[in-house]
Structure formats: structure tokens, C-alpha cells
Amino acid sequence: MRRTLRILTIVTFLVPTAALTAGAGAMAVASIDEVPSQLEAGATHVIGYSITAHGNPTDWAGGTALRFHGPDGETLTFDGVSDRKGHWNAEIELPNSGDWKWEVVMGTDIAQHLGDLTVAPPTVGPDTLASSAPSNQLLTLRIVLPIATVLAVAVLINQGLALRRREGGYPASDAV
């Protein structure tokens, strides 16, 4: 009985220690270089990130990516492109504004959650409007607006002249 108790005690302490030691080889940590201060929906951003194993830069044979989970439930994945050992860049474009959850994916089964990102709506300005309008509408506006302006000025001048004639400012006929 004493011998069984000793064996159980030893096994009780060795099993958790062995489990911790076995998992130590899989410790990979991803870190982001810098998150853009203003993420804008529809704009392209490049995010760099590093992956280290036990504090050393590592090449990740299974590939890496940044994965985003959008406010409407869609999931987008952007592959990382390695530029040196242990470092990748991912070119991302998030189509919708709102709060997105994101993570670094290493290989096919390891993901490190990075938190939440707030994506701002697209900036609207003259350049944005001009680039988003179909070109035939812009051409129509460029032609029609000046013509409409000239016609409106002509009508106003004609109405002003007619009003002066009625008030006696000008003779109603050209007779001398």
C-alpha cells in the first residue's frame, strides 16, 4: 500500500511537469510592428508583424496571415509576405467601417487573437466623389452645368428688361 501511494504521488507531480515541458516547443508569439493610427474602410493599409519562437525570429513554414472578423460576420484573410527571417507584411483592405476583431494565423491551426480594431468610414471629399462617380455622369455635368448657367442668366436678364419696360424705364417700341 505504501509503495502504491509513493508511485501515485510521484506520478501526480511528474504528469503536469511533463505536459508543460511538451508544450514548451510550440510557444510562438506574434507581435505587430505598428497599427495604422487611422484605418479607413476601403483603403489599403500595410501591417508588418514578427513571429518569434522562444524569443528568436522564426520562419513559419506553413505560412502566416492576418485574419479579420467584421461587424457583419464576414471573415477576411490577408496572407503575409516575408521580407526577412521572422517578419511579414500583409496588405489589407477592410470594406466596411465598424469594430473588427483580428488575429495572426500561423500555419493552419495556430491563431493569436490581437484584439479589436475600429475602422472609420471612407473619407468623402471632392477627389473621392469624382473618382466614385461614373465618367459619363461627370461628362454630362461638365457640359450641362455651364449651358444651364448661361441660359439661367439670359432668362434673368430678359425678365429684368421686361420689368423695366413695363415700369416705363424703357420705351415699349423702337419708334422715334
LUMRO-540942 format. One record per residue (C-alpha): x, y, z. Coordinates in steps of 0.02 Angstrom, whole numbers, plus 50000, padded with zeros to 5 digits. Example, Ala and Ser with C-alpha at 12.3 -4.5 7.8 and 13.67 -1.06 7.14 Angstrom:
2
atom x: 50615&y: 49775&z: 50390
atom x: 50684&y: 49947&z: 50357
! end
This chain:
176
atom x: 50000&y: 50000&z: 50000
atom x: 50142&y: 50120&z: 50042
atom x: 50229&y: 50080&z: 49881
atom x: 50069&y: 50116&z: 49780
atom x: 50047&y: 50281&z: 49873
atom x: 50226&y: 50333&z: 49832
atom x: 50205&y: 50290&z: 49649
atom x: 50042&y: 50388&z: 49639
atom x: 50125&y: 50538&z: 49723
atom x: 50271&y: 50535&z: 49602
atom x: 50155&y: 50516&z: 49451
atom x: 50046&y: 50658&z: 49515
atom x: 50194&y: 50778&z: 49511
atom x: 50276&y: 50711&z: 49352
atom x: 50124&y: 50714&z: 49235
atom x: 50093&y: 50904&z: 49245
atom x: 50280&y: 50938&z: 49229
atom x: 50292&y: 50827&z: 49075
atom x: 50140&y: 50911&z: 48998
atom x: 50214&y: 51085&z: 49022
atom x: 50381&y: 51030&z: 48951
atom x: 50299&y: 50951&z: 48798
atom x: 50203&y: 51110&z: 48759
atom x: 50355&y: 51222&z: 48776
atom x: 50414&y: 51184&z: 48599
atom x: 50257&y: 51260&z: 48523
atom x: 50274&y: 51434&z: 48600
atom x: 50264&y: 51556&z: 48455
atom x: 50221&y: 51737&z: 48486
atom x: 50167&y: 51863&z: 48356
atom x: 50194&y: 52050&z: 48378
atom x: 50132&y: 52191&z: 48268
atom x: 50256&y: 52324&z: 48210
atom x: 50133&y: 52468&z: 48211
atom x: 49947&y: 52478&z: 48183
atom x: 49898&y: 52624&z: 48069
atom x: 49827&y: 52764&z: 48177
atom x: 49676&y: 52784&z: 48063
atom x: 49608&y: 52631&z: 47974
atom x: 49485&y: 52682&z: 47840
atom x: 49357&y: 52570&z: 47756
atom x: 49401&y: 52534&z: 47575
atom x: 49580&y: 52598&z: 47593
atom x: 49733&y: 52487&z: 47577
atom x: 49848&y: 52475&z: 47728
atom x: 50009&y: 52376&z: 47754
atom x: 50035&y: 52298&z: 47925
atom x: 50201&y: 52220&z: 47971
atom x: 50220&y: 52086&z: 48103
atom x: 50351&y: 51971&z: 48178
atom x: 50340&y: 51793&z: 48243
atom x: 50464&y: 51730&z: 48371
atom x: 50485&y: 51558&z: 48450
atom x: 50567&y: 51562&z: 48619
atom x: 50617&y: 51744&z: 48585
atom x: 50705&y: 51709&z: 48419
atom x: 50640&y: 51761&z: 48247
atom x: 50574&y: 51609&z: 48156
atom x: 50523&y: 51564&z: 47980
atom x: 50349&y: 51492&z: 47981
atom x: 50345&y: 51351&z: 47854
atom x: 50155&y: 51338&z: 47849
atom x: 50131&y: 51520&z: 47800
atom x: 50058&y: 51663&z: 47900
atom x: 49915&y: 51784&z: 47878
atom x: 49810&y: 51918&z: 47962
atom x: 49628&y: 51867&z: 47984
atom x: 49489&y: 51992&z: 48017
atom x: 49312&y: 51959&z: 48080
atom x: 49196&y: 52101&z: 48030
atom x: 49048&y: 52181&z: 48116
atom x: 48928&y: 52096&z: 47995
atom x: 49003&y: 51923&z: 48021
atom x: 49115&y: 51913&z: 47868
atom x: 49292&y: 51845&z: 47885
atom x: 49435&y: 51909&z: 47777
atom x: 49611&y: 51836&z: 47772
atom x: 49763&y: 51926&z: 47702
atom x: 49921&y: 51823&z: 47675
atom x: 50085&y: 51886&z: 47746
atom x: 50235&y: 51909&z: 47633
atom x: 50403&y: 51876&z: 47716
atom x: 50535&y: 52011&z: 47693
atom x: 50663&y: 51939&z: 47815
atom x: 50676&y: 51797&z: 47939
atom x: 50532&y: 51805&z: 48061
atom x: 50449&y: 51959&z: 47984
atom x: 50299&y: 51976&z: 47867
atom x: 50195&y: 52114&z: 47789
atom x: 50011&y: 52096&z: 47747
atom x: 49920&y: 52215&z: 47631
atom x: 49743&y: 52232&z: 47698
atom x: 49584&y: 52317&z: 47639
atom x: 49432&y: 52311&z: 47753
atom x: 49274&y: 52354&z: 47656
atom x: 49161&y: 52409&z: 47799
atom x: 49177&y: 52529&z: 47944
atom x: 49147&y: 52470&z: 48122
atom x: 49232&y: 52361&z: 48251
atom x: 49334&y: 52216&z: 48182
atom x: 49418&y: 52075&z: 48280
atom x: 49586&y: 52019&z: 48212
atom x: 49717&y: 51886&z: 48236
atom x: 49882&y: 51823&z: 48167
atom x: 49865&y: 51649&z: 48091
atom x: 50019&y: 51538&z: 48093
atom x: 50009&y: 51384&z: 47984
atom x: 49837&y: 51305&z: 47979
atom x: 49795&y: 51283&z: 48161
atom x: 49877&y: 51418&z: 48269
atom x: 49795&y: 51588&z: 48289
atom x: 49842&y: 51727&z: 48408
atom x: 49700&y: 51847&z: 48444
atom x: 49757&y: 52029&z: 48435
atom x: 49603&y: 52121&z: 48498
atom x: 49484&y: 52241&z: 48414
atom x: 49511&y: 52373&z: 48280
atom x: 49395&y: 52517&z: 48241
atom x: 49383&y: 52554&z: 48055
atom x: 49323&y: 52727&z: 48006
atom x: 49203&y: 52761&z: 47862
atom x: 49285&y: 52813&z: 47699
atom x: 49335&y: 52996&z: 47687
atom x: 49219&y: 53092&z: 47573
atom x: 49293&y: 53238&z: 47478
atom x: 49297&y: 53310&z: 47302
atom x: 49426&y: 53183&z: 47247
atom x: 49326&y: 53038&z: 47320
atom x: 49165&y: 53098&z: 47239
atom x: 49248&y: 53125&z: 47070
atom x: 49328&y: 52954&z: 47072
atom x: 49170&y: 52864&z: 47127
atom x: 49051&y: 52944&z: 47001
atom x: 49036&y: 52859&z: 46832
atom x: 49133&y: 52953&z: 46700
atom x: 48981&y: 52980&z: 46586
atom x: 48892&y: 53071&z: 46729
atom x: 49042&y: 53184&z: 46754
atom x: 49049&y: 53223&z: 46569
atom x: 48864&y: 53264&z: 46570
atom x: 48886&y: 53379&z: 46719
atom x: 49034&y: 53467&z: 46639
atom x: 48932&y: 53505&z: 46484
atom x: 48757&y: 53532&z: 46554
atom x: 48800&y: 53642&z: 46703
atom x: 48884&y: 53783&z: 46604
atom x: 48745&y: 53782&z: 46473
atom x: 48611&y: 53786&z: 46609
atom x: 48702&y: 53929&z: 46695
atom x: 48710&y: 54033&z: 46535
atom x: 48526&y: 54001&z: 46499
atom x: 48476&y: 54049&z: 46677
atom x: 48573&y: 54213&z: 46664
atom x: 48493&y: 54251&z: 46494
atom x: 48318&y: 54221&z: 46565
atom x: 48355&y: 54334&z: 46715
atom x: 48418&y: 54474&z: 46602
atom x: 48266&y: 54456&z: 46489
atom x: 48148&y: 54463&z: 46638
atom x: 48237&y: 54617&z: 46707
atom x: 48224&y: 54707&z: 46540
atom x: 48039&y: 54662&z: 46525
atom x: 48006&y: 54729&z: 46701
atom x: 48091&y: 54895&z: 46662
atom x: 47990&y: 54913&z: 46503
atom x: 47828&y: 54887&z: 46598
atom x: 47876&y: 55015&z: 46729
atom x: 47915&y: 55144&z: 46597
atom x: 48103&y: 55139&z: 46611
atom x: 48119&y: 55099&z: 46425
atom x: 48004&y: 55137&z: 46281
atom x: 47893&y: 54990&z: 46234
atom x: 47932&y: 55015&z: 46050
atom x: 48078&y: 55071&z: 45947
atom x: 47979&y: 55214&z: 45869
atom x: 48063&y: 55384&z: 45875
! end
